[in-house]
């Protein structure tokens, strides 16, 4: 769950102003440190004057924007809708200065006010969330990006129908991000965690396609990018499965079974008696069932890839809304996917015993 915090106390305002002037000092120090290199003295003096003027300009701009925000808070209240634009403008200014932490704080405050004034699912939140996602990406705060992507998709799914092109664009963006998580392991997940994420993403795309087809008068060419990303996801899944040792899969047989073993022993009277006991041993069929489980997973994902390739070909051949260049692009994608699919089939045969 993504939570938002809003700070409006007088002490908080003072700390923000202190932060701004601390930022100015840091920027100034960076400029003057760079100017310490051997240069012509006249040029150095001119550069220092220009840097000082720029710093003063930044300081005046930050002070003016903060005073405007405080004026709105004092006159109209801390949740007035006009604060959305004020916070967003200040956040964008911080973003230009590459102060991503302060930008994130301002964008978050803007989002909070937007949700209070326009509801939990509103169009006004979309551009703020897009800016927050970009800002967090610059910070390399991957978990924050993931949380924001989830919220971004949720809001858009409430605003648009399953066949709306805008909704499908959001699906593409969301899917590309999730696929990037899998391919680059941005969230430091285990192999099993990555497989689970990829499987969830593949099923997500499947639901999107199913919901799309239930809508009346749909244009199937709008699904092309979604199907293509789904195919890439299934191929990543198949590669991961092929590279995973078979003993990491859950077999259908019990791993251990009980066996009864007996032996002849002499009792205290010297008579030979037979004693039996139960031991637990590994089921010889368990490893085979693990290999079968791996092969089944590989076959399932390669089937999904083949099904998606066939779907792309069908849309290309039947859609009247595609230009000649778009059809060529689809053909190139299909050739690329077929080549990857053939490699997966060969890999599945090689990896069966591994």
N, C-alpha and C positions, 0 to 999 in steps of 0.2 A: 504494500500500500504506500502511495506517495503522499507525504504530508507537507503542508505549507505553513510557514511561520511568519507572523507579521509583527514587526517591532515599531512602536510609535511613541514610546516614552520620551520625555525631555532629555533624560540621560542618554538614550539611544541616539537622539539627534546630535547631541554634542559629540558623541563618539564617532558618528558618521563624518562630521566636519573635521574632527581630528584626523580621521582616516584620509580625507581628501588632501589635507595639507601635508600629511606624511607621504602620500603618493607623490605630491609635487616635489618634495625634498628628494625622494628616491629617483624620480625622473631627472631632476637637476643634477644629482650626483652622477648618474649614468652619463649624461651629456658631457659634464666637465671631466670625467675620467677618460672618456674617449678623446677629448681635446688635449690630453696630456702628452700625446704623441708629438714628436718633433715636427713642427710646422713653421711656416713663415709667421712672424709675430703679428703682423698687420692682419693677415687672414685669420689667425687665432682670435684676435680681439673682435673682429667682425662676427665670427661664428659664435663667440660667447654672447655678444650682444643680441644676435638673432635667437639664440637658445633661451636667453633670459626673457626676451619678449614673448616667445612662444609659451614659456612656463607661466608667465603672468597672465597671458590670454587664457590658458587652460584653467588657472586658478579662478579667474573672473567668471568663466563659463560654469565651472562646478558650483561656485558660490551662488550665482544667479539661479541656476536650476534648483539647488537645494532650498533656497529662500522661497522660490515659487511653490515648491511642494509643501513647505511649512505653512505658507500663506493659505493654500487650499485646505490643509488639515485644520488650521485654526478657524477659518471662516465657514467652511462647508462640512467639515467632519472628516474623520480618517478613512471613511469608506465611500467618499463621494466618487462618482463615476469619472469625473475629470482627472482623477489621479491616475487612471489607467494610462492615458497618453503621457502624463508627466513622468511617471515611473519608467515607461517604455523608452521615452526619449533619453532620459538619463542613463538607462541601461545601455542603449545603443552608443552613447558617448563613451561610456566605460569600455565597451567592446572595441571601439576604435583605438582606445588607449592600451588595449590588450590587458586590461585589468578584468580578467574573466570572473574572478571571485565576486567583485563588487557588481559586475553586470548580472551575474546569476541572482544575487540578492535582490536587485531592483526588478528584474523580470519576474521573480517569484512573488514579490509584493504586488506587481501589476496583475499577475494571474489571480492572486487571492482576491483583489478588489473586483476583478472581472467576474469571478465566480459568484461573489456576493451580489453584484448588481444585475447580472444577466442569466444566472442559473448555472447548474452544474454542467449542462451540455449546451453550449452556445457557440455561434460562429466567432464571436469576439475573442474567444480563447485561442483559436487556431494560430493566428500569426504570432502570438506570444509564446505558445508552445514550440513553434518552429524555431523561433529565436533562442529559446532555452535549450533545445536539442543541439543546435549549432554551437552554442556557447559551451555546453558540457562536452561536446565532441572536441572542441579546441583544448579544453582542460584535460582531456583523456580520462574523464570521470565516467567510465563505461557503465557502471551500475546505474548511475544517475541517468545516462542516456537511455538505458533499457527501460527504466521506470517511466521516463517521459514518453518514450515510444508507445508503451502500453496505454498510457493515458490519452495520447494523441489518437491512437487507433480507436479507443473506446468512445471518445467524444464524436469522432467522425462517423462511427458506425451507428450512432444515434441520430445523426443529422442527415445522412444520405441513405438511399435505398440500395440494395445489393447490386442492382444493374446500373447505378449512376456512375458515369465515367470518373467523377471526382472520388467516389468511394474506392473504385478500382485503383486509382493512382495512390491512394493512401495504403491500400493493400500491398501494392508494389513496394512502396517505401518501407513499410513495416517488414515485409518479407525479405527485402535486401539487407535490412539491419540484422534480422535474426540469422540469415545465412552468413553474414559477416561474423557474427558471434561464433558460429560453428566452425567456419574456415580459419579464423584467426585465434579462436579460443580467448576472446577478450575478457571473459568473466572467470578465467582460470578453473574451468570445470574439469571433472574427470572424464575419461573416455565414455563411460556409461552416461554421464550427464550430457555430454555433447550428442550422443546418439539419441537420448530422450528429447533434447531440444529439437534436433533435426526431424525426428518422427512427429513431434507435436506440430512443427511447421508444415510438414507434408500433409498431415490431416487437416490443418487449418486451411491450406489452399484447396484441398478437396471439398471442404464445406463451402468455401467461397464460390467455387464452380457450381456446386449443386444448387446453392441459393440463387445464383445468377440465372440458371436454366429454368427456374420456376417462375421467373418474371415474364410478363407478356412483351412481345415485340422487341426482343433483345437483339443487339448487334454483336455477333460472336467475335468480330475482330477486336472488340474491346477486351476480350479475354486473352489475347495473344501473349502479352507480357507476363500476365499472371501464370499462364501455363508454362511459359519458358522458365520462369524463376522456380516454379514447382519442380520442373524436370531437373534443374541444377541442384535443387535440394535433394531429390531422390538419388541423383548420381553421387552426391557427397555422402549420403547415407550408405549407398552400396560400397563405395570405396572404404569407408570406415569399417563396415562389416567385414569386407575382404581382408583388411589389415589387422583385424582383431583375432587373437588366438581362439581356436574353437572351445578351449576349456573355460573361456569367459562367459559362455552361453549357458543358459539353464536348460538342462536336458529334460526330456519327458519321463525318463525312468528314475527310480529312486537311486540316489548316489550310493547308499550302503544297504546291504541285505544281511540277514542273520543266517548263519549256517550252524548246524549241529555237528560236533566232532566227538568221537568216542575213542577210548583207549582201554587196554586191559591192564589192570593193576592188581596186586596181591593185597588182601586185607590182613588184619592182625592175626588171623588164624592160618594164614598161608595159602588161602584159597584165591584163585584168580577170578576177579569180577570185572565187569565192564562198566566204566564210568563215562557218562556223556555230559557235554557242556555246550553252551551256545556262544559263538563269537560273531562279531560284526566285521564284515569284509566289504571291499568295494565291489559294487555291482559291475560285472564285466560288460553289460549292455549300456551302462551310463555314458561312457565316452562316445560310443557310437551315436547315442541320442543327442549328445552335444554337437557332434559333427552335423547331424541331420538338422538340428535347430539353426546352426549357422547357415547351412545350405538353403533352408527354407526362407530365412531372412534375406539372403542375397537374391533368391528367386523373386521374392515379393517386391523388392525395390527395383530390380531390373524390369519386371513386368510393368510397374508403374511408369518407368522411363519409356518403355515401348508404347504404352497406351498414350502417353502425352505426345510422343512424336507423331503417332497416328492422328491425334487430335489436331495438331498443328498443320499437318498436311491437309486434313479435311477442311479446316477453316480457310487455308490458302486457296484451295481449289474451288470452294463454293461461295466464298464471300465476294460480293460485288462492290464493297466499299473500299477495297484495297487498291492502291496504285501499283504500277509496274515495279517501281523501286522498292515498295514495301514487300511485294511478293518475292523479289530477289533477296531481300534481307531475311525473310522467313526461310527461304531455301538454304541460305548460308547457315542459319541457326540449326536447321534440320540436319544438314551435313555434319556440322560440328557435334551435335547430339548423337547421331548415329555412330560416328567414330568413337565417341566416348563410351557409348553403350557396348560396342563390340569389344573394347578394351575391358569393360567390366565383365563380360561373359568369359573372356579368357582368364581374367583374374579369379573369377569364381571357381573355375576348374582347377587352377593351380593351388588355390588356398583351401580346398576342401579338406585336406588332411592336416593342415597347419593349425 
